[in-house]
Amino acid sequence: MMSAIEIGRLLRAGTTGCVIGCRVSQLDTPSFGGLVRIPLQSGYQVYGLIHDIHIDDDGLVRQLVTSENISQDVLLDNRVNRNVPVEISVIFCGFEQDDRISHLLPPRPPLSLDAIYVCSPEEIVRFTGAGQFGYFRHILRADDVPLGELLAAHLEQASRAHAGAGHAAWVRDATQELITLLRDDYPSLVGVLSALRDTTITEF
């Protein structure tokens, strides 16, 4: 069953990723390292991983931060009633077409204003459990991302979903695959393992 928690709509996209625009009131749902999906047409949808959440300022915010004793009403008005600009950056990790999951880059990016949804635990298990962790390569080659923190956040969330589905060994297999992929990049490997130690994952 597909999740129906919409977190925003697409601002811009390329071959390897996209940027989503959303309201502050929608920020309770998306999280760093979370898996999202963008359904398109004819059973085709794109999957990606959130790697950055960016909140811009504007003229009013610049004035408010220098004010003393900002009232709760003003804070709520600024965050709820006004359109505070929020951007969520996503790395594409694969796609689905005709009920088949692929960890290759999607053949075409989504279009502006397409809706983006948070993946449910069942969808996380289905996507991350397909194939042999091929989607890791998209994360590992991404520029300007906190690699260790991103992988730790993703594995922590995905391991909970797999544990709930009775696949407790998934996180160990995922960690071993990362060790293999990073065996020639010792600094990155140490960073990833160090970040994993700060998660709630007990076995990896």
C-alpha positions in Angstrom: 0.0 0.0 0.0 1.4 3.4 -1.0 1.9 6.1 1.6 0.0 9.3 1.2 2.0 11.8 3.2 2.8 14.6 0.8 5.7 16.8 2.0 5.9 19.2 -0.9 6.2 19.8 -4.6 9.2 19.7 -6.9 11.0 23.0 -7.6 13.7 21.7 -9.9 15.3 18.5 -10.9 18.2 17.0 -12.9 19.6 13.5 -13.7 20.9 12.8 -10.2 18.5 14.7 -7.9 16.0 17.3 -7.2 15.0 20.1 -4.9 11.5 20.2 -3.2 9.7 23.2 -1.9 7.5 22.9 1.1 5.9 24.9 3.9 7.2 25.0 7.5 4.0 23.3 8.7 5.0 20.3 6.6 8.4 19.9 8.2 7.2 17.5 10.9 7.3 14.6 8.5 10.4 14.7 6.3 13.7 13.9 8.0 17.4 13.9 7.1 18.2 10.5 5.5 14.6 9.7 4.8 13.5 7.9 1.7 10.9 9.6 -0.5 9.1 8.8 -3.7 7.8 10.9 -6.6 4.9 9.1 -8.5 4.6 10.1 -12.1 2.5 8.3 -14.8 1.8 4.8 -15.9 3.2 3.0 -12.9 6.5 5.0 -13.0 7.9 6.6 -9.9 11.3 7.9 -8.7 12.9 7.2 -5.3 15.4 9.4 -3.5 17.1 10.2 -0.2 16.8 13.5 1.6 20.3 14.9 2.2 19.6 18.5 3.1 16.8 20.7 4.5 17.4 24.4 3.9 15.4 27.2 5.4 15.9 30.6 3.8 15.4 33.9 5.3 13.5 37.0 4.0 13.3 40.7 4.8 10.8 40.2 7.7 12.8 37.4 9.3 16.0 39.6 9.2 14.1 42.3 11.0 12.6 39.9 13.6 15.9 38.3 14.6 17.2 41.6 15.8 14.1 42.4 17.9 13.8 41.7 21.6 10.9 39.7 23.2 9.3 38.3 20.0 5.8 37.2 21.0 4.6 33.7 20.4 1.8 35.1 18.2 4.4 36.7 15.9 6.4 33.5 15.7 3.3 31.4 14.8 2.2 34.0 12.3 5.6 33.9 10.6 5.9 30.1 10.6 2.3 29.1 9.8 0.5 32.0 8.0 3.4 33.3 5.9 5.1 31.2 3.2 8.5 30.8 4.8 10.7 29.3 2.1 11.9 25.8 2.8 13.9 23.6 0.4 14.6 19.9 0.7 17.4 18.4 -1.5 17.1 14.8 -2.6 19.5 12.4 -4.2 17.9 10.0 -6.7 18.5 6.4 -5.7 16.4 4.5 -8.2 13.0 4.1 -9.8 10.0 1.8 -10.2 8.3 0.9 -13.4 5.6 -1.8 -13.9 6.0 -3.0 -10.3 9.7 -3.6 -10.8 12.3 -1.8 -8.6 15.6 -0.7 -10.2 18.6 0.9 -8.4 19.7 2.6 -11.6 19.2 6.3 -12.0 15.7 7.1 -13.3 15.5 7.4 -17.1 13.9 10.8 -16.8 13.5 13.3 -14.0 10.2 14.3 -12.6 8.7 17.7 -13.6 8.1 20.9 -11.7 5.2 20.8 -9.2 5.1 17.0 -9.1 4.1 15.9 -5.6 6.7 14.2 -3.3 5.7 11.6 -0.6 7.5 10.1 2.4 7.9 6.4 2.0 6.1 4.2 4.5 8.1 1.4 6.3 6.7 -1.1 3.9 7.9 1.0 0.9 11.3 1.4 2.5 11.6 -2.4 2.9 10.5 -3.0 -0.6 13.0 -0.5 -2.2 16.0 -1.1 0.0 15.5 -4.9 0.0 15.5 -5.1 -3.8 18.7 -6.1 -5.5 22.1 -5.9 -3.8 22.3 -2.4 -2.3 23.0 -0.9 -5.8 21.5 2.4 -4.7 24.5 2.9 -2.3 26.7 4.0 -5.3 24.5 7.1 -5.9 25.0 8.2 -2.3 28.7 7.5 -2.2 29.4 9.5 -5.3 27.3 12.5 -4.3 29.3 15.8 -3.8 28.9 18.1 -0.8 27.0 15.8 1.4 27.8 14.7 5.0 28.4 11.1 3.9 28.8 9.4 7.3 25.8 11.2 8.9 23.6 10.6 5.8 24.3 6.9 5.6 23.9 6.5 9.4 20.6 8.3 9.4 19.4 6.2 6.4 20.5 2.9 7.9 18.9 3.7 11.2 15.6 4.4 9.6 15.7 1.5 7.2 16.9 -0.9 9.9 13.8 -0.1 12.0 11.6 -0.8 8.9 13.3 -4.1 8.2 13.3 -5.2 11.8 9.5 -4.6 11.9 9.2 -6.8 8.8 11.3 -9.5 10.4 14.5 -8.8 8.5 16.9 -8.0 11.3 19.9 -9.1 9.3 19.4 -6.4 6.7 21.4 -3.8 8.5 24.4 -6.2 9.0 24.3 -7.0 5.3 24.1 -3.3 4.4 27.0 -2.4 6.6 29.2 -5.2 5.1 28.4 -3.9 1.7 29.4 -0.4 2.6 32.7 -1.7 4.1 33.4 -3.5 0.8 32.5 -0.4 -1.3 34.7 1.9 0.8 37.6 -0.5 1.3 39.9 1.8 -0.8 38.6 5.0 0.8 39.7 4.6 4.5 38.8 8.2 5.6 35.3 7.8 4.3 34.9 4.3 5.8 36.1 5.5 9.2 33.6 8.4 9.0 30.7 6.1 8.2 31.5 3.6 10.9 32.0 6.4 13.4 28.6 7.8 12.6 26.9 4.4 12.8 28.2 4.0 16.4 26.2 7.1 17.3 22.9 5.6 16.1 20.5 3.4 18.0 21.5 0.4 15.8 22.8 -2.3 18.1 24.2 -4.7 15.6 26.0 -3.8 12.4 
